[in-house]
Amino acid sequence: MITVHHLNNSRSQRILWILEELGLPYQIKRYQRDPKTNLAPAELKAIHPLGKSPVIEDGPRVLIESAAIIDYLIRRHGQGRLQPDPASATYDNYVQWLHFAEGSAMLPLMLNLYVGRLGEAGAPLHPRIESELANYLGYLNEVLGQTPYLVGDELSGADIQMSFIGEIAKAQGKLQAYPNLAAWVDKLQQRPAYRKAVEQGGEYAFAK
């Protein structure tokens, strides 16, 4: 049985979603953010030294990092679902999107969040942050104007991994200029497996 160590309002929501898409049995161990600091509780360090979520346990394996977990679940349990043929060129694009989420796209969104809390002290950084957001979100919007999902006509693990980028951008009010990206987020959030994952995981601030 796969155990998901699930932190509220976090990237672990997409791990519940992929498990629902794959129809795999799993159990949830729940953790709540500290109401003052918004940080994960110290109990998570008993599962992994970094004390971060998502973390899964699958037998003796303990895995962190959303992209690694998504790749693992699809390779070990997916039976060919939710990814292109590994021998195809499309698969290379799929892997690129798995890494793009946290390797590139998430940084300006996080900077926008944290720098915004600095008030006037953070003002000099905003033009660069906005430039990077326009670069990445514009690229995503262009891709999603050519194909329904990131690597073709069907949902893949890449869409699930990248979904958090779209949701955070939407929560920050950044999608008005990117209709294809906004429509993609809405489409993902209407999937039955997504809705079931939200029910299983509990209140999720970005499921709107």
Secondary structure, 3 states (H helix, E strand, C coil): CEEEEEECCCCHHHHHHHHHHHCCCEEEEEECCCCCCCCCCHHHHHCCCCCCCCEEEECCEEEECHHHHHHHHHHHHCCCCCCCCCCCHHHHHHHHHHHHHHHHHHHHHHHHHHHHCCHHHHHHHHHHHHHHHHHHHHHHHHHHCCCCECCECCCCHHHHHHHHHHHHHHHCCCCCCCHHHHHHHHHHHCCHHHHHHHHHHCCCCCCC
